[in-house]
Amino acid sequence: MGERVAVFRKEEFNAAHRLNNPDWDDATNQQVFGKCNLPHYHGHNYELIVKVVGEPDPRTGYVMDMKILSDLVKKEVTERFDHKNLNLDTEEFKTLNPTAENIVIVIYKLLRPHIDKDKDLQIRLYETPRNFVEYPVH
């Protein structure tokens, strides 16, 4: 095995959401999700960090061309979710509760098909400066 290097791309998007389980009554949703269950939604300034790990290409020296990675993240994530209500404006969360955990999995699934199979992909999503999630966990 050669030398493996991790490259990172950071992007941001702003989105609103409401955490709610339609199978529960209002009191249960309020008890479980608190302020995140407000009926008129609330928003976050999400910070997304995409990590790609692989061996640098001997011809270019790149693990992955960062311009290509940037364009991919913008196309597959930022344009899809930025300034959207995740519950109402996106197909991905019509029936999936848009928790940070579910959002990070969705982002991974959107990006994975576009990253070479010989490279590892990991997504870190900050919902707030102190609350963040990663997927997959190694």
C-alpha positions in Angstrom: 0.0 0.0 0.0 1.3 3.4 -0.9 1.1 6.7 0.9 -2.5 7.7 1.7 -3.4 11.4 2.1 -6.7 13.1 3.2 -7.9 16.1 1.4 -10.8 18.3 2.7 -13.3 20.7 1.2 -15.3 23.0 3.4 -18.6 24.5 2.2 -21.6 26.1 3.9 -25.3 26.1 3.3 -28.2 27.6 5.2 -31.5 25.7 5.6 -34.6 25.5 7.7 -36.1 22.3 9.1 -38.5 20.9 11.7 -37.9 17.7 13.6 -41.1 15.9 13.8 -42.3 12.3 13.8 -45.8 12.2 12.2 -46.6 9.0 14.0 -46.5 10.8 17.4 -48.9 13.3 18.9 -47.9 17.0 19.3 -47.0 16.5 23.0 -44.6 13.6 22.3 -42.9 15.5 19.5 -42.5 18.5 21.7 -41.1 16.4 24.5 -38.6 14.6 22.3 -37.6 17.4 19.9 -38.2 20.6 22.0 -37.5 23.8 20.2 -36.5 21.8 17.1 -40.2 20.9 16.8 -41.5 24.5 16.4 -44.4 24.4 13.9 -43.0 27.3 11.8 -39.5 25.7 11.5 -36.1 27.0 12.4 -32.8 27.3 10.6 -29.1 26.6 10.8 -26.0 27.8 9.1 -24.6 24.4 8.3 -20.8 23.9 7.8 -20.0 20.9 5.7 -16.5 19.2 5.5 -16.0 16.6 2.9 -12.9 14.4 3.4 -11.5 12.2 0.6 -8.7 9.8 1.3 -6.5 8.1 -1.2 -3.1 7.8 -2.8 -1.9 10.8 -4.8 -2.1 10.2 -8.5 1.6 9.9 -9.7 0.8 12.1 -12.8 -0.9 15.0 -11.0 0.1 14.6 -7.4 -3.6 15.0 -6.5 -5.7 12.6 -4.4 -8.6 14.4 -6.1 -8.7 17.7 -8.0 -10.1 20.2 -5.4 -11.9 22.2 -8.1 -13.7 19.0 -9.2 -14.6 18.3 -5.6 -15.8 21.8 -5.0 -18.0 21.7 -8.1 -19.4 18.3 -7.1 -20.3 19.5 -3.6 -21.9 22.7 -5.0 -23.9 20.7 -7.5 -25.0 17.8 -5.3 -25.4 19.5 -2.0 -25.3 23.3 -1.9 -27.6 23.9 -4.8 -30.0 21.3 -3.5 -30.2 22.4 0.1 -29.0 26.0 0.4 -31.8 28.4 1.4 -34.4 25.6 1.4 -36.8 24.3 3.9 -35.6 20.7 4.1 -39.0 19.3 5.1 -40.9 21.1 2.4 -38.5 21.9 -0.5 -36.5 18.7 -0.9 -37.3 15.2 -2.0 -34.8 13.7 0.3 -36.6 14.8 3.4 -40.3 14.6 2.4 -40.6 11.4 4.5 -37.2 11.4 6.4 -36.8 13.4 9.6 -34.1 16.0 8.8 -31.9 15.4 11.9 -28.2 16.2 11.5 -27.6 12.4 11.5 -30.0 11.8 8.6 -28.7 14.9 6.7 -25.1 13.7 6.9 -26.1 10.2 5.6 -28.1 11.8 2.7 -25.1 14.0 1.7 -22.8 11.0 1.8 -25.1 9.0 -0.5 -25.4 12.0 -2.9 -21.6 12.3 -3.2 -20.4 8.7 -3.0 -21.3 7.7 -6.6 -19.1 10.6 -7.9 -15.9 9.7 -5.9 -13.6 7.0 -7.2 -14.2 3.7 -5.5 -10.5 3.4 -4.5 -10.9 6.5 -2.3 -12.6 6.7 1.1 -15.2 9.4 1.7 -16.2 10.8 5.0 -18.7 13.7 5.7 -18.7 16.0 8.7 -21.6 18.3 9.2 -21.7 21.1 11.8 -25.3 22.0 12.7 -23.9 24.5 15.2 -20.3 25.3 16.1 -20.6 22.8 19.0 -22.8 20.1 17.5 -21.7 18.1 14.6 -22.0 14.6 13.1 -19.8 12.4 10.9 -20.6 9.6 8.5 -19.4 7.0 8.0 -17.6 6.4 11.3 -14.3 4.6 10.9 
